Amino acid sequence: MDEKINLKSVDEYAHQYASRLANTFFAKKNKISGPEILELSAVKQVNYFIIRDLLIAWKKEIEKFKSPYFDYDAREVSEALATFQNTLSNHILIGKEPFLPMLTKAVSQTIYLILHPYDFYSDTLDKKGGMPIITSDLKNEVKYIKINKAPLEKLVARLEEKKMASASGNEAFAILDQILEEVNFTPEEVEPYLQQFNQLVTLKAETFYEAKPQPVAVKSETVPASAPPKLIITPEPKEARQTLADDLAKKKIVLLKQNLTINQKFMFTKILFHGDFEIFSETIDKLDRFDNLSQAMRFIDDSYPDWDRESEEYLEFIEIIERRFNN
């Protein structure tokens, strides 16, 4: 599917699924343990996201311990805290009330990862406030990703190869961009995972996507009967079509391949190329080899007649191609 994801529908389904699953489990027990969490959902990614979030919560708890009066970086203290964490991780025990929000979040994130891995990658690397990405933290997070995990695993490996203990969001995006081109990553099939969810709560995948916008309204003027009707197309407000390309300098692009941002590549691959990064990359290479805009547009029209010519993604893609060939 090439429509945009409907986050509200995903969250609503996640709440239904989590409530059903939690009610079933807690009808027999008052609290859930770590081993039981790992076996809770048939969709194993849900279980791993819960464990990941628990470990992140533990790290935040450790930060609260720190004070100006003690050396928490001392080797003995660090070792003792690590031992404490390992011991505590083997004694997870959570009641239904605090567990349900964690389960709901894990279900929502899993669906997001399945349907739109590119956006999931972007969110993973988008640290609020421009905070750097800590390689060791990213490595710990990626350990718990089991679906569409290869690009992020390779990103961690590349950061370690470069001996980068941290990286800015832009640096990480650039490296991930290179990786996606090298491996020609294609997301995993969606249906098998959705069927697993469907075993517990009926799922209609189409509800996870927003309906495509309706065509621009066409109005007819009142004219004399002898005159042919004149059609007036109500123009869409300029503000409604603000795109990522509007934020870029309006200078000519030398090569598309070198000027698309990672977010643009994710978006175009997802919406226009149905998630197939290999086809997207091949198309960009062909467009870069053309001599003029006419050749490029003829190629687009012949190769992709099914594209929605009124979609925001198509308009942005064409705007970038025009900048590639127009002076």
C-alpha positions in Angstrom: 0.0 0.0 0.0 1.2 3.5 -0.8 -1.1 5.6 1.4 0.1 7.5 4.5 -0.2 5.7 7.8 -3.1 6.7 10.0 -1.5 6.9 13.4 -4.8 7.3 15.2 -6.1 4.1 13.8 -2.9 2.3 14.7 -3.1 3.6 18.3 -6.8 2.6 18.5 -6.0 -1.0 17.3 -3.0 -1.2 19.6 -5.2 -0.3 22.6 -7.8 -3.0 21.6 -5.1 -5.6 21.1 -3.2 -4.8 24.3 -6.4 -4.7 26.4 -7.5 -8.1 25.1 -4.1 -9.6 25.7 -3.7 -8.1 29.1 -7.2 -9.1 30.3 -6.5 -12.7 29.2 -3.2 -12.9 31.1 -4.2 -11.0 34.2 -7.4 -13.0 34.6 -5.1 -15.8 35.9 -2.2 -13.8 37.6 -1.8 -10.6 39.4 1.6 -9.8 38.0 3.7 -10.6 35.0 7.4 -11.6 35.1 10.2 -11.1 32.5 10.1 -14.7 31.1 6.3 -14.4 30.8 6.6 -11.1 28.9 8.9 -12.7 26.3 6.1 -15.3 25.6 3.1 -13.0 26.0 2.3 -12.0 22.4 2.4 -14.2 19.3 4.1 -11.3 17.6 7.5 -11.6 19.3 8.5 -8.0 18.4 5.8 -6.7 20.8 7.5 -8.6 23.7 11.0 -7.4 22.8 9.8 -3.8 22.7 8.5 -4.1 26.2 11.8 -5.5 27.5 13.7 -2.7 25.7 11.5 0.0 27.3 12.0 -1.6 30.7 15.8 -1.4 30.3 15.5 2.2 29.2 13.4 2.9 32.2 16.1 1.2 34.4 18.8 3.5 32.9 16.8 6.5 33.8 16.4 5.2 37.4 20.2 4.8 37.6 20.6 8.5 36.6 18.5 9.5 39.6 21.0 7.8 41.9 23.8 10.1 40.8 24.8 13.0 43.0 27.8 15.4 43.4 28.9 13.6 46.5 29.9 10.2 45.1 32.0 8.9 42.2 29.6 6.8 40.1 32.2 6.4 37.4 34.5 4.5 39.7 35.2 1.0 38.4 33.9 -0.7 41.6 30.7 1.3 41.5 30.1 0.7 37.8 30.6 -3.0 38.3 28.2 -3.1 41.3 25.5 -1.2 39.4 25.9 -3.6 36.4 25.5 -6.6 38.8 22.5 -4.9 40.4 21.0 -4.3 36.9 21.5 -7.9 35.8 20.0 -9.2 39.1 17.0 -6.8 38.9 16.4 -7.7 35.2 15.9 -11.3 36.3 13.2 -10.2 38.8 10.8 -8.2 36.6 7.3 -8.3 38.2 4.7 -5.8 36.9 1.0 -5.4 37.7 -1.7 -4.9 35.1 -2.2 -1.1 35.6 1.4 0.0 34.9 1.9 -2.8 32.4 -1.0 -2.0 30.0 0.4 1.4 28.7 3.7 -0.3 28.0 2.0 -3.1 26.1 -0.1 -0.7 24.1 3.0 1.3 23.2 4.9 -1.8 22.1 2.0 -3.0 19.9 1.8 0.5 18.2 5.5 0.6 17.6 5.5 -2.9 16.2 2.8 -2.1 13.7 4.7 1.1 12.8 7.9 -0.8 12.2 6.1 -3.4 10.1 4.2 -0.9 7.9 6.7 1.9 7.6 10.3 0.9 8.6 11.7 4.0 6.9 9.8 6.3 9.2 10.7 4.1 12.2 14.4 4.5 11.3 13.9 8.3 11.1 12.2 8.4 14.5 14.9 6.3 16.0 17.7 8.6 14.8 15.8 11.8 15.4 16.9 12.8 18.9 14.8 15.7 20.3 16.7 18.9 21.0 19.5 17.9 18.6 21.0 15.6 21.2 23.7 13.3 19.8 23.1 9.6 19.2 25.2 7.5 21.6 26.5 4.4 19.7 26.3 2.1 22.7 22.7 3.2 23.5 21.7 2.7 19.8 23.3 -0.7 19.9 21.3 -1.7 23.0 18.1 -0.5 21.4 18.7 -2.3 18.1 19.3 -5.6 19.9 15.6 -5.7 20.6 14.5 -5.0 17.0 13.7 -8.2 15.2 11.7 -7.0 12.2 13.4 -5.0 9.3 16.5 -4.8 11.5 19.3 -5.1 9.0 19.9 -1.4 8.2 20.1 -0.3 11.8 22.3 -3.3 12.7 24.7 -2.2 9.9 24.5 1.4 11.0 25.7 0.3 14.5 28.5 -1.8 13.0 29.6 1.1 10.7 29.7 3.5 13.7 31.8 1.1 15.6 34.1 0.6 12.7 34.6 4.3 12.5 35.2 4.4 16.3 32.4 6.9 16.7 31.2 6.8 20.3 28.5 9.3 19.2 27.1 10.9 16.1 24.7 13.7 15.3 21.4 12.9 13.7 22.6 14.2 10.3 25.8 12.0 10.5 23.8 8.9 11.3 21.3 9.6 8.5 24.1 10.0 6.0 25.7 6.7 7.0 22.3 4.9 7.0 21.7 6.4 3.5 24.9 4.8 2.2 24.0 1.5 3.8 20.5 1.5 2.2 22.1 2.1 -1.2 24.7 -0.6 -0.7 22.4 -3.4 0.5 19.3 -2.4 -1.6 17.2 -3.0 1.4 13.6 -4.1 0.8 11.2 -4.2 3.9 9.8 -7.6 5.0 6.4 -8.8 3.9 3.6 -7.2 5.9 0.9 -9.8 5.7 2.4 -12.6 7.8 2.8 -10.2 10.8 -0.7 -8.7 10.4 -2.1 -12.2 10.3 -0.5 -12.9 13.7 -2.2 -9.8 15.1 -5.4 -10.9 13.6 -5.5 -14.1 15.6 -6.3 -12.2 18.7 -8.1 -9.0 17.5 -9.7 -8.8 14.0 -7.5 -6.5 11.9 -8.3 -4.7 8.7 -5.0 -3.4 7.3 -6.7 -0.8 5.1 -7.9 1.1 8.2 -4.2 1.8 9.1 -3.9 4.1 6.1 -5.4 7.5 5.4 -7.7 7.9 2.5 -6.2 9.6 -0.5 -7.3 13.3 -0.9 -10.2 14.0 -3.2 -9.5 15.7 -6.5 -9.5 19.5 -6.5 -13.1 20.8 -6.8 -14.1 22.0 -10.2 -16.7 24.8 -10.5 -18.6 25.9 -13.6 -19.5 29.6 -14.2 -23.0 30.6 -15.2 -22.7 31.6 -18.8 -25.2 32.3 -21.7 -26.8 29.1 -23.1 -25.1 29.8 -26.5 -21.7 29.8 -25.0 -19.8 26.6 -24.0 -19.4 26.1 -20.3 -16.2 27.5 -18.9 -14.5 25.5 -16.2 -12.7 27.3 -13.4 -10.4 25.1 -11.2 -10.2 26.4 -7.7 -6.4 26.6 -7.0 -5.2 24.8 -3.9 -3.7 27.3 -1.4 0.1 27.5 -1.7 0.4 26.9 2.1 -1.3 23.5 1.7 1.4 22.3 -0.6 4.5 23.1 1.5 7.0 20.3 1.1 10.5 19.4 2.2 11.7 20.8 -1.1 10.4 24.2 -0.3 13.0 24.5 2.5 15.8 23.8 0.1 17.6 26.5 -1.9 16.1 26.9 -5.3 19.3 26.3 -7.1 19.9 23.7 -9.8 20.6 20.2 -8.7 23.6 18.6 -10.3 22.7 15.0 -9.4 19.5 13.8 -7.8 21.4 11.0 -6.0 23.6 13.5 -4.2 21.0 15.9 -3.2 18.0 13.9 -1.9 17.8 13.9 1.9 17.4 10.7 3.8 13.8 11.6 4.7 13.0 12.3 1.1 14.4 8.9 0.0 12.4 7.2 2.7 9.2 9.1 1.7 9.6 8.5 -2.1 10.5 4.9 -1.6 7.5 4.3 0.6 4.9 6.2 -1.3 5.9 6.1 -4.9 7.9 2.9 -5.1 5.8 0.8 -2.8 8.7 0.3 -0.3 11.2 -1.1 -2.9 14.4 0.8 -2.4 16.2 -1.1 -5.2 13.7 0.1 -7.8 13.9 3.7 -6.3 17.7 3.7 -6.6 17.6 2.4 -10.2 15.1 5.1 -11.1 17.2 7.8 -9.6 20.3 6.5 -11.5 18.4 6.6 -14.8 17.0 10.1 -14.2 20.5 11.3 -13.5 21.7 10.0 -16.9 19.1 11.9 -18.9 20.1 15.1 -20.8 16.9 17.2 -20.3 13.6 17.5 -18.5 11.6 16.2 -21.4 13.4 12.9 -21.4 13.0 12.6 -17.7 9.3 13.3 -17.7 8.7 10.9 -20.6 10.5 8.2 -18.6 8.3 8.9 -15.6 5.1 8.9 -17.6 6.0 5.6 -19.4 7.3 3.8 -16.3 4.9 4.9 -13.6 1.5 5.6 -15.2 -0.2 4.5 -11.9 1.3 7.3 -9.8 -1.2 9.7 -8.3 -0.4 12.9 -10.1 -2.1 15.0 -7.4 -0.4 13.5 -4.4 2.0 15.7 -2.4 4.8 13.1 -2.8 4.5 13.1 -6.6 4.5 16.9 -6.8 7.6 17.1 -4.6 9.4 14.5 -6.6 8.6 16.3 -9.9 9.7 19.6 -8.4 13.1 18.1 -7.5 13.4 16.6 -11.0 12.7 20.0 -12.5 15.4 21.6 -10.4 17.8 19.0 -11.7 17.3 20.0 -15.3 16.2 23.6 -15.3 18.7 26.5 -15.0 
